[in-house]
Amino acid sequence: MTIPEARACCADLELRLWDDYAITDAILAATTALLAASPQVTPVAGTPGMWWVGATGFEAIGGEPHLARTLLAIARQWHPDARVAIADSCVAARAATWAPAAPGAGSRTAVREPDPLALPAGVIAIPPGHCATYLAPAPLGLVPMAPALRDALQALGMRTVGALAALPAGDVEQRWGAEGLTAWRLARGDDPRRPGLVRVEAVRSASVELPAAVERTEPILFVVRAQLQRLLHECLAEGRAAAAIAITLVLDAGRQYPLDDLGPDAPPVVTREAVSAQSVLSIPQRSITREVRPARPLARLEPLFDQCRALLDSWRIPAPIIGVTVSIPATAPLAADQGDLLIPSWRDAAMNAESVFARLRAVLDPEHSGTVVVHPEAGDTHRPEETGRWTSADAMALGAAPVQTPPASSHPATIADQPAVLRLLPLPEPVEVEAPHGVPDAVWWRGRRLALVAAEGPERLSGDWWRRDAYARDYWRCTAHEEGDLLLYREAGQQWMLQGWYD
């Protein structure tokens, strides 16, 4: 409100100037009080009066209803209309706190427990997997995105989150790039952010000037290890663990290097056109920094050093190195689990997986070979070629993902119900199929005859009339000795096509 509007509502209004110190103290006091409800409490940056609170692990002590009542009781010490929202995604939880207050008890349509009256007014719990449904009618302004992107969407007539979520992912990415795709995922309830205890603080760093320039990263591994060990000792003394490791390499100045040796890290102010008449190039002194983030905060040297070494192995250096700086830009509280002290080689299982992924990425070099480490992920659609997709392998995401169990159903299983991911061919390939009795017996593919030992089908599917690739096909899942499970389809009166095979 403006001051005159506020005075019209309250004649005895007392005006106070905004005091950053007072606000900081109040946020700290409220954060400390909320720790009585959950060990994970994070004030929302740039939004005084809002906190992210971890809501997992309360099943044995009353579950989410108990947590919601405790949070509400604490928050209403500061404001009588405080609200609590529990959801699978941060964006949905934030939207729920902005929802109009309903009279009476808590939300009766979005509560997770059997008794809807168990939640008091001011609490909304969105059922698991229903974030997209809840967000659909919400204003578009509740989805975090750049102002320019929001203005563009509104100029197209979009006012709600559901309107953005209904757009095809390919069209969003083609028009607005990675930024638009991130907003699209948030609108569909796909929010990777989680309340955490990581804090950004004064950066701990250690720097070393090398006695002589080195052209490879192997000699500096000993320096990195010593620097990292020193920084971890400082973290342990304060009961903290490293949430990120940054390595900065200082490159030599005034040296001459052949143009063909320049990598992707070449200075942006220099172009090959500008020096096309020269065979060498002088690179000024500069530094380049890369960061490693473990799956979860750690204070143990070996797993962190393994990831740093994998990073250095994959790093293309355009000039000799004359200095190294290792820093820890973010930390988190030290975890209590220490493992078996009688086994010196004990390591965290999640970190082992993350170290393996880091080494695979370094060896495969995805930036130049086009090879990436992926894992299968199921998709929610009845079209067989879209029932699964391959996503980047992330140890933290894989460890946090719940185990998916197929729901009980009375209808017979279909091809799309099979718990496998289809490895698609770049384009469906025409094949010759031997089917003397209407069931495929053999497939001629790329000049080879594949005898089939089993064939499941036909499953007649059609749909996607609103897309350019509308279809109406008979699908067959066939098993061959040489190639495993193949997916064939045929449209009415058309040739047989091979879509791919299952993993």
Steps between C-alpha positions, in 0.01 A plus 500: 500500500594861473524693829167684449326168425649345810399799719144467369496148644683584822496855631762416766745366242862520613752544219844339528787517253624174349790381715710224341662417832165463674366286215810275512466456875130415466568245226771339713267481800219343298740253334629393840146448627402294191790262569284358778277350227754384239880482473485650150401866503613747233382863471396579143754740351345832404163418659497596869229311682522172304694186589566164334465216752594135444190279539645149465566241770208586732298182447593356840406812696163599359584560134416814308194598711717520811767698315238740356344569840841562658610736224172690510515543878856636478432730204188651657710634783604763245187533287143384567437409134813295436454212256667164446505302174644152443569373146740297289636813329610834638309696234172326592558553873562870442187530286295329774607759757361769267166322457194678644432397859212253527261513794485217749744213509796440273473418133259210448596429140878513523577325828724196493352311794168314520340742748476844336393665825834422663664810348416843643411807298805656342651167392488356147654162410517416130481123434808334351510529124228770486718812491430563130124470555512738794716753313288503182260783603767699688624834358804478275686738730544223760743311274860629531623630164666802345279809456562500125375141469193575713419805286531291183265233634246756613519669161391167352192503726625262770387593848508172693762238579293235326515690172879484507502134605273408208754616239709230326847477651668512158327824405591662833865402468520609137359846574636581847788258545611347828349785702154438356533125547587549869189713554292242309622222729422706811149560365453123476614446861844370397703698751849368590548757776479377857527670839856460617748608759767615256611855566719737303765652724849643496685289247773281643787489253866403470731618219837380376734652239686230310881531478481424128221499246347160425304409190306203641269463796657182639785678687259729685298212649735491799450874552122469476494212747707690759289814462175303526620316810582827674161654417313191620681516834370855541147386416517212747611737775174692452280193454442569131526292181584611147200546272711623206867504398633762256836466323658806338799467267717806425646486149836636388534847345682621194582156357461406134276205411405348162145581395414132459563445872222736601207325666147613587642709787686737265462872589171626357655831384721319251362350181670288239402753234692772684821295501458301180834629372686382809602149597526572873295691755598677823261416786496746793493376859154397607322243714234240432278343766294182513284371784422154639184433699478165683171316524476616860732705725813312610801561722700193390805558285503193275156523331535875451850464357377228263250743351761777476736262321225397256435869431868570431528194275224638277625860503655633178760762593588755226825619666755394765391523863691720743259508797227296667225606741263258671199644683183382676230755409213328686473273801232310692475352851718194547300175475504270801547171312866392507479139382704212642808652664678162480490510118740777384376474140136564592328756283152627454309284249337797329839667460643183347229517234560870442876440470437229242276733300760777519773269370279368220418855392870588501602190301216524247548877459139581401589846366707350219392139457126560541482213752316552827422288807124444523243291681145401397200693629137408442265736319127547561347434158334216313701552181766224516791701362445765769450270802866535599782744458869518579614770744839604630623272780516697826581311820311742725186497285507121466545454874216738587256360243228281653472141388224482241262206533243435229145573621253219529272485200220275385564549127746271318860611460591685181821565317526841667477335845829312458764625751769568242623800306491505122825579325371680194659492159577848362210442260268198473643264238293301247531122541360190335296280735411135449153448648334203330234467770462868580761484779860608420737199476812671365628849414738597218700798628814649340553192287464251786221263587404511869299200610239593762440277802206702635265770373256700716227693322340653316430797725304757304575852610412838358502858615697825511266647239594846626865440407661482161588134548151359566503123473279190473707182516516135601797446731680168551767425762710214366793307645796397281800295609753744356346838584277441802159672516407699189209738452328478161200691374292515190244751381202389295616392155854624563838335536628352826729731696757430771482761778786377719576246770451478876768520771 
